[in-house]
Amino acid sequence: MPRRPKKNRRMSKDEPKN
């Protein structure tokens, strides 16, 4: 099976940026 890139989840406003 070919690997599919993971879809990036939209960052929640409550989650701080790392």
mmCIF file as Biopython writes it, N, C-alpha, C and O atoms, coordinates in Angstrom:
data_model
#
loop_
_atom_site.group_PDB
_atom_site.id
_atom_site.type_symbol
_atom_site.label_atom_id
_atom_site.label_alt_id
_atom_site.label_comp_id
_atom_site.label_asym_id
_atom_site.label_entity_id
_atom_site.label_seq_id
_atom_site.pdbx_PDB_ins_code
_atom_site.Cartn_x
_atom_site.Cartn_y
_atom_site.Cartn_z
_atom_site.occupancy
_atom_site.B_iso_or_equiv
_atom_site.auth_seq_id
_atom_site.auth_asym_id
_atom_site.pdbx_PDB_model_num
ATOM 1  N N  . MET A ? 1  ? 0.838  -1.215 0.000  1.0 0.0 1  A 1 
ATOM 2  C CA . MET A ? 1  ? 0.000  0.000  0.000  1.0 0.0 1  A 1 
ATOM 3  C C  . MET A ? 1  ? 0.868  1.257  0.000  1.0 0.0 1  A 1 
ATOM 4  O O  . MET A ? 1  ? 1.810  1.364  0.785  1.0 0.0 1  A 1 
ATOM 5  N N  . PRO A ? 2  ? 0.553  2.199  -0.873 1.0 0.0 2  A 1 
ATOM 6  C CA . PRO A ? 2  ? 1.321  3.452  -0.871 1.0 0.0 2  A 1 
ATOM 7  C C  . PRO A ? 2  ? 0.994  4.294  0.351  1.0 0.0 2  A 1 
ATOM 8  O O  . PRO A ? 2  ? -0.145 4.348  0.813  1.0 0.0 2  A 1 
ATOM 9  N N  . ARG A ? 3  ? 2.027  4.945  0.854  1.0 0.0 3  A 1 
ATOM 10 C CA . ARG A ? 3  ? 1.815  5.773  2.051  1.0 0.0 3  A 1 
ATOM 11 C C  . ARG A ? 3  ? 1.156  7.090  1.664  1.0 0.0 3  A 1 
ATOM 12 O O  . ARG A ? 3  ? 1.564  7.745  0.705  1.0 0.0 3  A 1 
ATOM 13 N N  . ARG A ? 4  ? 0.141  7.465  2.417  1.0 0.0 4  A 1 
ATOM 14 C CA . ARG A ? 4  ? -0.509 8.749  2.162  1.0 0.0 4  A 1 
ATOM 15 C C  . ARG A ? 4  ? -0.082 9.734  3.228  1.0 0.0 4  A 1 
ATOM 16 O O  . ARG A ? 4  ? -0.023 9.371  4.403  1.0 0.0 4  A 1 
ATOM 17 N N  . PRO A ? 5  ? 0.221  10.975 2.859  1.0 0.0 5  A 1 
ATOM 18 C CA . PRO A ? 5  ? 0.609  11.964 3.863  1.0 0.0 5  A 1 
ATOM 19 C C  . PRO A ? 5  ? -0.547 12.246 4.812  1.0 0.0 5  A 1 
ATOM 20 O O  . PRO A ? 5  ? -1.711 12.278 4.413  1.0 0.0 5  A 1 
ATOM 21 N N  . LYS A ? 6  ? -0.199 12.448 6.074  1.0 0.0 6  A 1 
ATOM 22 C CA . LYS A ? 6  ? -1.245 12.741 7.064  1.0 0.0 6  A 1 
ATOM 23 C C  . LYS A ? 6  ? -1.805 14.141 6.828  1.0 0.0 6  A 1 
ATOM 24 O O  . LYS A ? 6  ? -1.065 15.084 6.544  1.0 0.0 6  A 1 
ATOM 25 N N  . LYS A ? 7  ? -3.111 14.254 6.949  1.0 0.0 7  A 1 
ATOM 26 C CA . LYS A ? 7  ? -3.720 15.578 6.778  1.0 0.0 7  A 1 
ATOM 27 C C  . LYS A ? 7  ? -3.443 16.407 8.017  1.0 0.0 7  A 1 
ATOM 28 O O  . LYS A ? 7  ? -3.620 15.945 9.144  1.0 0.0 7  A 1 
ATOM 29 N N  . ASN A ? 8  ? -3.006 17.643 7.792  1.0 0.0 8  A 1 
ATOM 30 C CA . ASN A ? 8  ? -2.706 18.516 8.929  1.0 0.0 8  A 1 
ATOM 31 C C  . ASN A ? 8  ? -4.002 19.045 9.514  1.0 0.0 8  A 1 
ATOM 32 O O  . ASN A ? 8  ? -4.832 19.623 8.813  1.0 0.0 8  A 1 
ATOM 33 N N  . ARG A ? 9  ? -4.157 18.833 10.826 1.0 0.0 9  A 1 
ATOM 34 C CA . ARG A ? 9  ? -5.357 19.356 11.476 1.0 0.0 9  A 1 
ATOM 35 C C  . ARG A ? 9  ? -5.213 20.859 11.689 1.0 0.0 9  A 1 
ATOM 36 O O  . ARG A ? 9  ? -4.116 21.354 11.947 1.0 0.0 9  A 1 
ATOM 37 N N  . ARG A ? 10 ? -6.311 21.570 11.583 1.0 0.0 10 A 1 
ATOM 38 C CA . ARG A ? 10 ? -6.260 23.011 11.830 1.0 0.0 10 A 1 
ATOM 39 C C  . ARG A ? 10 ? -5.980 23.225 13.309 1.0 0.0 10 A 1 
ATOM 40 O O  . ARG A ? 10 ? -6.624 22.617 14.164 1.0 0.0 10 A 1 
ATOM 41 N N  . MET A ? 11 ? -5.029 24.081 13.606 1.0 0.0 11 A 1 
ATOM 42 C CA . MET A ? 11 ? -4.652 24.314 14.993 1.0 0.0 11 A 1 
ATOM 43 C C  . MET A ? 11 ? -5.785 25.000 15.737 1.0 0.0 11 A 1 
ATOM 44 O O  . MET A ? 11 ? -6.358 25.980 15.259 1.0 0.0 11 A 1 
ATOM 45 N N  . SER A ? 12 ? -6.098 24.477 16.906 1.0 0.0 12 A 1 
ATOM 46 C CA . SER A ? 12 ? -7.129 25.105 17.724 1.0 0.0 12 A 1 
ATOM 47 C C  . SER A ? 12 ? -6.558 26.357 18.366 1.0 0.0 12 A 1 
ATOM 48 O O  . SER A ? 12 ? -5.367 26.429 18.667 1.0 0.0 12 A 1 
ATOM 49 N N  . LYS A ? 13 ? -7.408 27.324 18.568 1.0 0.0 13 A 1 
ATOM 50 C CA . LYS A ? 13 ? -6.942 28.571 19.188 1.0 0.0 13 A 1 
ATOM 51 C C  . LYS A ? 13 ? -6.474 28.314 20.614 1.0 0.0 13 A 1 
ATOM 52 O O  . LYS A ? 13 ? -5.614 29.023 21.138 1.0 0.0 13 A 1 
ATOM 53 N N  . ASP A ? 14 ? -7.058 27.284 21.238 1.0 0.0 14 A 1 
ATOM 54 C CA . ASP A ? 14 ? -6.704 26.983 22.623 1.0 0.0 14 A 1 
ATOM 55 C C  . ASP A ? 14 ? -5.344 26.288 22.731 1.0 0.0 14 A 1 
ATOM 56 O O  . ASP A ? 14 ? -4.705 26.318 23.782 1.0 0.0 14 A 1 
ATOM 57 N N  . GLU A ? 15 ? -4.908 25.660 21.626 1.0 0.0 15 A 1 
ATOM 58 C CA . GLU A ? 15 ? -3.627 24.957 21.678 1.0 0.0 15 A 1 
ATOM 59 C C  . GLU A ? 15 ? -2.482 25.912 21.365 1.0 0.0 15 A 1 
ATOM 60 O O  . GLU A ? 15 ? -2.507 26.577 20.329 1.0 0.0 15 A 1 
ATOM 61 N N  . PRO A ? 16 ? -1.479 25.995 22.235 1.0 0.0 16 A 1 
ATOM 62 C CA . PRO A ? 16 ? -0.333 26.870 21.974 1.0 0.0 16 A 1 
ATOM 63 C C  . PRO A ? 16 ? 0.531  26.300 20.859 1.0 0.0 16 A 1 
ATOM 64 O O  . PRO A ? 16 ? 0.578  25.086 20.663 1.0 0.0 16 A 1 
ATOM 65 N N  . LYS A ? 17 ? 1.208  27.166 20.137 1.0 0.0 17 A 1 
ATOM 66 C CA . LYS A ? 17 ? 2.104  26.682 19.074 1.0 0.0 17 A 1 
ATOM 67 C C  . LYS A ? 17 ? 3.349  26.081 19.708 1.0 0.0 17 A 1 
ATOM 68 O O  . LYS A ? 17 ? 3.864  26.607 20.695 1.0 0.0 17 A 1 
ATOM 69 N N  . ASN A ? 18 ? 3.827  24.995 19.151 1.0 0.0 18 A 1 
ATOM 70 C CA . ASN A ? 18 ? 5.048  24.374 19.677 1.0 0.0 18 A 1 
ATOM 71 C C  . ASN A ? 18 ? 6.242  24.889 18.916 1.0 0.0 18 A 1 
ATOM 72 O O  . ASN A ? 18 ? 7.372  24.493 19.199 1.0 0.0 18 A 1 
#
